[in-house]
Amino acid sequence: LLNQDASSLTGNVSDFKYTLRILFAKDFIGSLITIAVIAISLTIPSVFYLIVKNTTILTNNITMGRNIVVYINSDVDSLTIAKYKDIFIKDKRFNNVEIILNNEGLIEFTDRLGISSDLFVDDEDKNPLPHVIVIKPNVEYLQDKKLDVVVSDLYSMPNVELVRVDKDWISKITSIIVF
């Protein structure tokens, strides 16, 4: 039985060698290109699957929406912004609250651009940047449904122009993966 398997294997190897000789003898370059195309066409789906699978695994461990950024109308004075901060600090849904007044934002913005803030805003011009309040919600409010409720509550406040959640970029990645 062992001799029969060995002779069968030897026959298969010799048939394979014969097929390769015939294949490459007629059109060597064409055969190489055909083999390369088949290899690439088998590799692309495998690589794409691995990328999607690894991205899915990585994004499942990310806590959605770590920060909520609330943009307040620039016409609001700093005393009102301080009242907003006090309201947010007392709210048990929020862990940390940070204020960036529009003047501070303008200074940081122009510093990063490498220009003077005087070149950006003249004396008679008004600072176009809004006041910003960065809120870090407690962990239990990072779930999608609870986070949506928090965002809608923030939108209902007066002088709030825009509310952005850090989960937006994660949602875009997830929509690409789930398609």
C-alpha positions in Angstrom: 0.0 0.0 0.0 2.9 2.4 0.8 4.6 1.7 -2.5 1.3 2.4 -4.3 1.0 5.8 -2.6 4.6 6.7 -3.4 4.2 5.7 -7.0 1.0 7.7 -7.2 2.7 10.8 -5.7 5.6 10.4 -8.1 3.2 10.2 -11.0 1.4 13.3 -9.8 4.7 15.2 -9.5 5.8 14.2 -12.9 2.4 15.2 -14.4 2.7 18.6 -12.7 6.2 19.1 -14.1 5.1 18.1 -17.5 2.2 20.5 -17.3 4.5 23.4 -16.2 6.9 22.6 -19.1 4.1 22.7 -21.7 2.6 25.8 -20.1 5.9 27.8 -20.0 7.3 26.4 -23.3 4.5 27.9 -25.5 4.2 31.4 -23.9 6.4 32.0 -20.9 5.4 35.7 -20.4 1.7 35.1 -20.9 1.8 32.2 -18.4 3.5 34.4 -15.8 1.0 37.2 -16.3 -1.9 34.7 -16.0 -0.5 33.3 -12.8 0.1 36.8 -11.4 -3.5 37.9 -12.2 -4.9 34.8 -10.6 -2.7 35.4 -7.5 -3.8 39.0 -7.2 -7.4 38.2 -7.8 -7.3 35.7 -4.9 -5.3 38.0 -2.6 -7.4 41.2 -2.9 -10.6 39.8 -1.3 -8.5 38.2 1.5 -6.7 41.5 2.3 -9.9 43.4 2.2 -11.6 41.0 4.5 -8.6 41.3 7.0 -8.8 45.1 6.9 -12.5 45.1 7.5 -12.3 42.5 10.3 -9.4 44.3 12.1 -11.1 47.7 11.8 -14.3 46.2 13.2 -12.4 44.7 16.2 -10.5 48.0 16.8 -13.6 50.2 16.6 -15.7 48.0 18.9 -13.4 48.8 21.8 -13.6 52.5 21.4 -16.0 54.3 23.7 -18.3 56.2 21.5 -18.5 60.0 21.9 -15.9 60.8 24.4 -16.4 64.6 24.2 -19.4 66.8 23.3 -18.5 70.2 21.9 -21.1 72.9 22.4 -20.7 76.1 20.3 -22.4 79.1 21.9 -23.3 82.3 20.0 -20.4 84.8 20.0 -22.8 87.6 21.1 -23.2 86.0 24.5 -21.1 87.6 27.3 -18.6 85.7 29.4 -20.9 85.9 32.5 -23.6 83.9 30.7 -20.9 81.4 29.6 -19.8 81.0 33.2 -23.5 80.3 34.1 -23.7 77.6 31.4 -20.5 76.1 32.9 -22.1 76.0 36.4 -25.2 74.4 35.0 -23.1 71.7 33.2 -21.0 71.1 36.2 -24.0 70.5 38.4 -25.5 68.1 35.8 -24.6 64.6 37.0 -24.5 63.4 33.3 -21.2 65.3 32.8 -17.8 64.4 34.2 -15.7 67.4 33.1 -16.6 70.8 31.6 -14.1 73.2 30.0 -14.8 76.6 28.5 -13.0 78.2 25.6 -14.1 81.8 25.2 -14.0 83.2 21.7 -11.2 85.6 22.5 -9.0 82.7 23.8 -10.0 80.7 20.7 -9.0 83.6 18.4 -5.6 83.9 20.1 -4.9 80.1 19.9 -6.2 80.0 16.2 -4.0 82.9 15.1 -1.0 81.5 17.0 -1.3 78.2 15.2 -1.6 80.1 11.9 1.5 82.1 12.8 -0.2 85.5 12.4 -1.2 88.3 14.7 -4.8 88.4 15.9 -4.8 92.1 14.9 -4.4 91.0 11.2 -7.4 88.7 11.6 -9.8 91.0 13.4 -9.7 94.8 13.2 -10.7 97.0 16.1 -14.2 97.7 14.6 -14.6 94.1 13.5 -16.3 91.6 15.8 -14.6 88.3 16.7 -16.4 85.7 14.4 -15.5 82.7 16.5 -18.1 81.2 18.9 -17.6 80.4 22.5 -16.9 76.7 23.0 -17.8 74.5 25.9 -16.2 71.0 25.8 -18.0 68.5 27.9 -16.9 65.0 28.8 -20.0 62.9 29.7 -20.0 60.2 32.3 -19.4 56.7 31.0 -23.0 55.6 31.4 -24.1 58.4 29.1 -21.8 57.3 26.2 -24.3 54.9 24.8 -25.9 56.0 21.6 -29.5 56.5 22.8 -28.5 58.3 26.0 -26.0 60.4 24.2 -28.6 61.4 21.6 -30.9 62.6 24.5 -28.0 64.6 26.0 -27.3 66.2 22.6 -31.0 67.1 22.1 -31.1 68.6 25.6 -28.0 70.7 24.8 -29.6 71.9 21.5 -32.7 73.0 23.3 -30.7 75.5 25.4 -30.8 79.2 24.3 -27.8 80.6 22.4 -26.5 77.2 21.4 -25.5 77.2 17.7 -24.1 73.8 17.2 -23.5 70.6 19.2 -20.8 68.2 17.9 -20.0 64.7 19.3 -16.7 63.0 18.8 -18.5 59.8 17.8 -19.2 61.3 14.3 -16.0 60.0 12.8 -16.5 56.6 14.3 -20.0 56.5 12.8 -18.5 57.2 9.4 -16.0 54.3 9.8 -18.7 52.0 11.0 -21.0 52.9 8.0 -18.1 52.0 5.7 -17.5 48.7 7.5 -21.2 47.6 7.8 -22.3 48.5 4.2 
